[in-house]
Amino acid sequence: MKITLLNKISTMTTPRKNGITTTLLHSDRRSGTEHGALHKPIHPSVAYGYNDSRDLVAAFQGTKPGYTYGRSGNPTTAALEAKITALEQGIGTVCFATGMAAIGHTLLSLLREGDHLVASRYLFGNTSSFLDTLSQHGVAVDYVDATDAAQVEAALKPETRAVFLETIANPRTQVADLAGIGTLCAQRGILYIVDNTMGSPALFNPKSVGAGLVMNSLTKYICGHGNALGGAITDTGLFDWASYPNIFAGYRSLKPAAQGLNQIRKKGLRDMGGTIAPEAAHHIAVGSETLALRMDRIWSNALTLARFLDGQPQVKRVDYPGLASHPQHARAAELFGGRFGGLLSFEPVAGIDSLDLLNRLDLVVSSTHLGDNRTLGIAVAPTIYFEMGPARRAEQGIAESLIRISVGIEDVADLVADFSQAFAG
Ligand SMILES: *Cc1c(COP(=O)(O)O)cnc(C)c1O
């Protein structure tokens, strides 16, 4: 039996001839939308009818492109998938209901009992929590300091199937040795998975350092407006799936380049069902049109704010890769072309209560979430990193008083003035 891709439309390569913004603005129109619509319409239909039942058979077997059932794919989602593929310069993308659905469905569909995963010690809290769950299912997980490729190398075992890390770590902004680990994974034939949420594809393409799979939480910078949840996994085309032992036998008849995403779409999305809603896909697609513009403003605001905070007597330490004092400043400057992302964190000096300080801020919203147009602040230890407990917080270098700021697109003078009045209080 020949099994091919369930949904060829959404896994097409979109070569990026133009810049990011031009590509995103014109991608729907150029793929031939209904009635010449400039946006791919929202298609809420769950089921798809065929005049010839043989065409439905062909859609199921992947011998002809076509949609079957909303859980596995939808035209609105496919249009978003094409945009993310273009953003990451990959060969295909599968979208999910959330970033966590993308991570969960991907790792569960590609790893099995007895496998070993090497992960960065500095991870988004819910990702480490999910890896705890994964280890209960028989996948061994080792955490290393991924700012040092030698630590990743020392952790590798014959049964290591993948290395997982983030472009810029949350909340202390460590920058992994992305290139060194990429070289290592390429030499050993290990799948290299990079969560690119914190940089966004406007800052960096993990494909440039050899990542085989790139994950993005679409909820964050790519959407930007904080009005929709979504996640995506993009195959960069660099990993040799023919050598990957966990591809199901029935999927081996596909060309090797398609085997990874096919398994993620079928064993992940189709069987576990974390499907993005078409309305959310539309919101995210619209938000993505201004990604590069918003990111330019965010980086510039973040650098100004980081320098301002660094000069305040009430601040003990600022973490931002754009500051010369950051341990990976030179690496970040080289990898990200002199831009440093939109997230920073800082520790107030002893005697200043982080929650009181947050309460004195007027524009900066006390809120979890990041990558919003609005500047958001949160004391991370008692909130998003509370559940992991003090020992693991200490291991990740998270001080009990640490405040994380996700910098938005406000006028920067207003942000500086807001912090000034909060410190003066
Ligand atoms: C938010 C986030 C996720 C999870 O994304 P959701 O869309 O909230 O599920 C994963 N990784 C990083 C780095 C994130 O910031």
The ligand as a Gaussian input file, in Angstrom:
#p B3LYP/6-31G(d) Opt

LIG

0 1
 C        4.797000      30.221000      25.134000
 C        5.888000      29.310000      24.788000
 C        5.630000      27.983000      24.439000
 C        4.227000      27.413000      24.437000
 O        3.405000      28.074000      23.551000
 P        1.779000      28.159000      23.798000
 O        1.297000      28.674000      22.488000
 O        1.558000      29.088000      24.935000
 O        1.326000      26.784000      24.084000
 C        6.683000      27.169000      24.125000
 N        7.946000      27.630000      24.131000
 C        8.253000      28.908000      24.458000
 C        9.667000      29.348000      24.442000
 C        7.229000      29.785000      24.798000
 O        7.524000      31.041000      25.142000

